[in-house]
Amino acid sequence: MRLAGVQNFPPMDRVLFGQPAADMVLAEAKRLGATRVYLVVSHTLNTTTDEIDKIRAKLGDNCAGTFDRVPQHTSRTSAVEIAKAATAAGADLLVAIGGGSVVDVVKIVTMCMEHEIFDEEGLDGYELTAGAPGAPTVSKQFRAPRVRSIVVPTTLSGGEYNAGALVTDTRRDWKQVFHHPLMMPHSIILDPQITIHTPETLWLGSGTRSMDHGIEALCAKLGTPLVDAVVTEGIGLLAEGLRRCKSDPTDLEARRLAQYGSWLSAFGLQTRVPMGASHAIGHVLGGTFGVPHYLITPVLMPHVLRYNRPVTEDAQRRISAALGAAGRSAADAFEQLIQELGLPGRLSDVGIQPSDYQRIGEIAVKSVFAPANPRPLIQPADVVALLETMKDQTTAQPA
């Protein structure tokens, strides 16, 4: 039971769900009075489907341009390139259509445009650095952006529901967090039809990444009763939706259910409940070692759950129940889900070896999420100890 705390609410207008993306992008642009709408989109959607063409056609002369070359891990390089192009086009609204990298880059682009940051070094000092749990520090403060965004997600990662952006500094191969309340999109448009084009492994893996948000919020020391209730429901919806999507990738109702689960699972992150070890370590696996974000949670979360179990017993019982495995450990229940979805379940499956653990630890403890973990990660040795707990030889078997 949570005895004391603070419940924050995000500065986001609304979520529009179950409606055609092209219609809703036009409606939102009109609602916001935007006449120069700049699209930042998935390259695959733009070049192999007609989904982006449908949105451009709806916008007509109000479409100011399209960028479709966002790398897998959002980088400062791509952010400043887009900021230059969108500024030159006179953009008064950004629209992100794609996965987590597309969403994150649009968020940081709003700040690059506001501060006229058109080179990578210009972001130095704005990144969050570790402080007390729930209280990261920053050298420079962003101003509120005048140009904001709306988002049409095509994966389940859930980054669109929070005001932070993950951006890789390619000079050091470090993934950094940037934050301002108004980096949060004006609105989010959930259209299950547009997600049909998303590759199966990306769709399912990104769903586990979104589930990660809910699990870490439920285990967090700084959670709230409202967050606990919402993310628990989200974890359950995702578990059901992902299993159904695996059984039938064309099931639009299953995809809709998974989108709702992603939405609810993100509520803790959305309301600034700090994440923990899975995020601190996962950002290193992605930004430094190049592991796709949608494969990080499957190989890392059971590991984190076992490490945190001594201080999160009640939360982990709720997680097991939400995963449909009441009475089993949360780590085993999560491993079973990963097995059912056909996702990798070991660090070695994504190229991470024990010889990498020390470097991972040295970088991860600099994360704003390391001290917020239920068992705080203070020294690199703490991270190495966590990584060494993984059962790398086996995966969970059915009950």
C-alpha positions in Angstrom: 0.0 0.0 0.0 1.3 3.5 -0.9 1.3 5.6 2.2 2.4 9.0 0.8 3.4 10.6 -2.5 2.6 12.9 -5.3 0.4 12.3 -8.4 1.5 14.3 -11.4 -0.5 14.8 -14.6 0.9 15.4 -18.1 0.3 18.5 -20.3 -1.2 16.5 -23.1 -4.5 17.4 -24.8 -5.9 14.0 -25.7 -5.7 10.5 -27.2 -7.8 9.7 -30.2 -8.3 5.9 -30.6 -9.7 3.5 -33.1 -9.9 6.0 -35.9 -8.2 6.4 -39.4 -4.9 8.1 -39.0 -5.2 10.3 -42.1 -8.5 11.7 -41.0 -7.4 12.4 -37.5 -4.1 14.1 -38.5 -6.1 16.5 -40.7 -8.7 17.1 -37.9 -6.0 17.7 -35.3 -4.1 20.1 -37.6 -7.3 22.1 -38.1 -8.0 22.1 -34.4 -4.6 23.5 -33.6 -4.7 26.0 -36.5 -1.6 24.6 -38.2 -1.0 25.5 -41.8 2.6 24.2 -42.3 2.6 20.6 -41.1 5.9 18.8 -41.3 5.9 15.0 -41.3 8.6 12.9 -39.8 7.8 9.3 -40.8 8.9 5.7 -41.0 11.0 5.1 -44.1 9.3 1.8 -44.7 5.8 3.3 -44.5 6.8 6.1 -46.8 8.5 4.0 -49.5 6.6 0.6 -49.4 3.0 1.6 -48.5 0.5 4.3 -49.4 -0.1 5.3 -45.7 2.0 8.4 -45.8 0.6 9.4 -49.2 -2.9 9.2 -47.7 -1.9 11.6 -45.0 -0.2 14.0 -47.4 -3.3 14.0 -49.6 -5.5 14.9 -46.7 -3.3 17.8 -45.7 -2.9 19.0 -49.3 -1.1 22.4 -49.4 -0.8 22.4 -45.6 1.9 19.7 -45.9 5.2 21.5 -45.5 7.5 18.5 -46.1 8.4 15.0 -45.2 11.5 13.4 -43.6 11.9 9.6 -43.6 15.5 8.9 -42.7 15.4 8.6 -38.9 18.0 5.9 -37.7 17.0 3.0 -35.4 18.4 4.8 -32.4 17.5 8.5 -32.3 20.7 10.5 -32.7 21.6 14.2 -32.2 22.7 14.1 -35.9 19.2 13.3 -37.2 17.6 15.7 -34.7 19.5 18.8 -35.9 19.1 17.7 -39.6 15.3 17.6 -39.2 15.3 20.8 -37.1 17.0 22.6 -40.0 14.7 21.2 -42.6 11.5 21.9 -40.6 12.6 25.4 -39.7 13.4 26.1 -43.4 10.0 24.8 -44.3 8.3 27.2 -41.8 6.7 24.3 -39.9 4.1 25.2 -37.3 3.3 21.6 -36.4 5.3 18.4 -36.4 3.7 15.0 -37.0 5.5 11.8 -36.1 4.3 8.7 -37.8 6.3 5.6 -36.9 8.0 3.8 -34.1 9.9 5.0 -31.0 12.8 6.5 -32.8 10.6 8.7 -35.0 8.6 9.7 -31.9 11.6 10.6 -29.8 13.3 12.6 -32.6 10.3 14.7 -33.1 10.2 15.6 -29.4 13.8 16.8 -29.3 13.4 18.5 -32.7 10.8 20.8 -31.1 13.5 22.0 -28.7 16.2 22.3 -31.4 13.8 24.5 -33.4 13.0 26.6 -30.3 16.6 27.2 -29.4 17.9 27.2 -33.0 20.2 24.3 -32.3 21.4 23.2 -35.7 24.6 21.4 -34.7 25.1 18.4 -32.3 27.1 20.3 -29.7 24.3 22.7 -29.2 22.5 20.1 -27.1 25.3 19.9 -24.6 24.2 20.7 -21.1 20.5 20.1 -21.7 20.7 16.4 -21.0 19.4 15.1 -17.6 22.1 13.7 -15.2 21.7 11.4 -12.2 20.6 13.0 -8.9 18.4 11.8 -6.1 15.7 9.3 -7.0 13.0 11.2 -8.9 15.1 14.4 -9.0 17.6 14.4 -11.9 19.6 17.5 -12.6 20.3 19.5 -15.7 22.8 22.3 -16.5 20.6 24.2 -18.9 16.9 24.6 -19.0 14.8 24.4 -22.2 12.3 27.0 -23.0 8.7 26.0 -23.8 8.6 25.1 -27.5 6.4 27.2 -29.8 6.2 24.4 -32.4 4.8 21.2 -30.9 3.8 17.8 -32.2 1.2 15.1 -32.6 2.0 11.4 -32.9 0.7 8.4 -34.9 2.5 5.4 -33.4 3.0 2.3 -35.5 4.7 0.2 -32.7 3.8 -0.3 -29.1 6.9 1.1 -27.4 4.8 3.9 -25.7 7.4 6.7 -25.8 4.8 9.0 -27.2 3.1 9.1 -23.8 5.9 11.0 -21.9 7.7 14.3 -22.1 11.2 12.8 -22.3 13.3 11.9 -25.3 16.1 9.4 -25.6 18.8 10.7 -27.9 22.2 9.1 -28.7 25.3 11.2 -28.5 27.2 9.4 -31.3 30.5 11.1 -30.2 30.5 8.8 -27.1 27.8 6.2 -28.1 25.8 7.3 -25.0 22.0 7.4 -25.0 20.9 10.5 -23.0 17.6 11.7 -21.7 16.2 15.2 -22.5 13.0 16.5 -20.9 10.6 19.4 -20.9 6.8 19.1 -20.0 5.8 20.5 -23.4 7.9 18.0 -25.4 4.8 15.9 -24.7 2.8 15.7 -27.9 -0.5 17.7 -28.2 -2.3 14.5 -29.0 -1.8 10.8 -29.9 -3.7 9.0 -32.6 -4.2 5.3 -32.3 -5.1 3.5 -35.5 -4.7 -0.3 -35.5 -5.0 -0.5 -39.2 -1.8 1.4 -39.9 0.1 -1.0 -37.7 -0.6 -4.0 -40.0 2.6 -3.0 -41.8 4.8 -3.3 -38.7 7.0 -6.4 -38.8 5.9 -9.0 -36.3 9.0 -9.1 -34.1 9.1 -5.4 -33.9 5.4 -5.2 -33.0 5.6 -7.9 -30.3 8.9 -6.8 -29.0 7.8 -3.2 -28.7 4.8 -4.4 -26.8 7.1 -6.0 -24.2 9.0 -2.7 -24.1 5.8 -0.9 -23.2 5.0 -3.5 -20.6 8.4 -2.6 -19.1 7.1 0.9 -18.4 4.2 -0.6 -16.4 6.3 -3.1 -14.5 9.0 -0.5 -13.5 6.3 2.0 -12.4 4.5 -0.7 -10.4 7.8 -1.6 -8.7 8.9 2.0 -8.2 9.3 3.5 -4.7 7.7 6.8 -6.0 4.6 5.3 -7.5 1.0 6.1 -6.6 -2.3 4.2 -6.1 -3.7 5.5 -9.3 -0.5 4.6 -11.3 -0.5 1.1 -9.7 -4.1 0.5 -10.8 -3.7 1.8 -14.3 -0.4 0.1 -15.2 -1.6 -3.2 -13.8 -4.6 -3.1 -16.1 -2.2 -2.1 -19.0 0.1 -5.1 -18.4 -2.8 -7.4 -18.5 -4.2 -5.9 -21.7 -0.8 -6.1 -23.4 -0.3 -9.7 -22.4 -3.7 -10.7 -23.9 -3.3 -8.5 -27.0 0.2 -9.7 -27.8 -0.7 -13.4 -27.4 -3.7 -12.8 -29.8 -1.5 -10.9 -32.2 1.0 -13.8 -32.2 -1.8 -16.2 -33.0 -3.3 -14.0 -35.8 -1.3 -10.9 -36.9 -4.3 -9.7 -38.9 -6.6 -9.5 -35.9 -7.3 -5.7 -35.7 -9.2 -6.1 -32.4 -6.1 -7.7 -30.9 -4.0 -4.9 -32.2 -6.4 -2.4 -30.7 -6.2 -4.2 -27.4 -2.4 -4.1 -27.4 -2.5 -0.3 -28.2 -4.8 0.3 -25.2 -2.4 -1.8 -23.1 0.5 0.3 -24.2 -1.4 3.5 -23.4 -2.2 2.3 -19.9 1.2 0.8 -19.2 2.8 4.1 -20.0 0.8 6.0 -17.3 3.6 5.9 -14.7 6.2 7.2 -17.1 3.7 9.7 -18.4 3.2 11.1 -14.9 6.9 11.2 -14.0 7.2 8.1 -11.9 10.9 7.3 -12.3 11.9 4.1 -14.1 14.5 1.7 -12.8 17.2 -0.8 -13.8 15.7 -2.0 -17.0 15.7 1.5 -18.4 19.1 2.4 -17.0 20.8 -0.7 -18.4 18.6 -1.0 -21.5 19.6 2.5 -22.7 23.2 1.3 -22.6 22.4 -1.9 -24.5 20.7 0.3 -27.2 22.9 3.4 -27.3 26.3 1.8 -26.8 25.9 -1.8 -28.0 23.3 -1.3 -30.7 20.7 -3.7 -29.4 17.3 -2.9 -30.9 15.0 -1.4 -28.2 12.3 -3.9 -28.9 14.6 -6.8 -28.0 15.9 -5.3 -24.8 13.0 -6.0 -22.4 12.7 -9.7 -23.4 16.3 -10.4 -22.5 16.6 -8.0 -19.5 13.3 -7.9 -17.6 13.3 -11.4 -15.9 16.8 -10.6 -14.8 15.7 -7.2 -13.2 12.6 -8.8 -11.6 14.7 -11.4 -9.8 17.2 -8.8 -8.7 14.4 -6.5 -7.3 12.2 -9.3 -5.9 13.4 -9.0 -2.2 12.0 -5.4 -2.1 9.1 -5.6 -4.5 7.2 -8.8 -3.5 3.7 -7.2 -3.5 4.2 -5.5 -6.9 5.6 -8.7 -8.4 2.6 -10.7 -7.2 0.4 -8.2 -9.1 2.6 -8.5 -12.2 2.3 -12.3 -12.2 -1.5 -12.1 -11.9 -1.7 -9.6 -14.8 0.4 -11.9 -16.9 -2.1 -14.7 -16.3 0.3 -16.7 -14.0 -0.8 -16.0 -10.4 1.2 -18.0 -8.0 4.3 -18.1 -10.1 7.2 -15.7 -9.8 6.9 -12.6 -12.0 10.3 -13.4 -13.6 9.2 -16.9 -14.6 5.8 -15.6 -15.8 7.5 -13.0 -17.9 9.9 -15.5 -19.4 7.0 -17.7 -20.3 5.3 -14.9 -22.2 8.6 -14.2 -24.1 8.8 -17.9 -25.0 5.2 -17.8 -26.3 5.9 -14.7 -28.4 9.0 -16.3 -29.9 11.3 -13.5 -28.8 14.9 -13.9 -27.7 15.3 -14.6 -24.0 19.0 -14.3 -23.2 21.5 -11.5 -23.3 23.7 -13.7 -25.5 20.9 -13.9 -28.0 21.4 -10.1 -28.7 25.2 -10.2 -28.7 25.9 -9.3 -25.1 28.5 -11.3 -23.3 29.8 -11.4 -19.7 32.9 -9.5 -20.9 30.6 -6.6 -21.7 29.1 -6.3 -18.2 31.7 -4.0 -16.7 31.4 -1.4 -19.4 27.6 -1.6 -19.2 27.9 -1.0 -15.5 30.2 2.0 -15.8 27.8 3.7 -18.2 24.5 2.6 -16.6 25.2 4.1 -13.2 25.4 7.5 -14.8 21.7 7.1 -15.9 19.0 9.1 -14.1 17.2 5.8 -13.6 20.0 3.9 -11.8 19.5 5.5 -8.3 15.7 5.2 -8.7 15.7 1.4 -9.0 14.1 -0.3 -6.0 17.5 -1.6 -5.1 19.6 1.4 -6.2 22.4 0.9 -8.6 25.2 3.1 -7.3 28.5 1.4 -8.4 29.3 -0.4 -11.6 29.6 -3.6 -9.5 25.9 -3.3 -8.6 25.0 -3.5 -12.3 27.4 -6.4 -12.9 25.9 -8.2 -10.0 22.5 -7.8 -11.5 23.6 -9.0 -14.9 25.2 -12.0 -13.5 22.0 -13.2 -11.9 20.5 -14.1 -15.3 19.6 -17.7 -16.0 21.3 -17.7 -19.4 21.2 -21.4 -19.9 17.4 -22.0 -19.8 14.1 -20.3 -20.4 10.9 -20.8 -18.3 8.8 -23.9 -19.0 5.0 -24.1 -19.0 3.5 -24.6 -15.6 
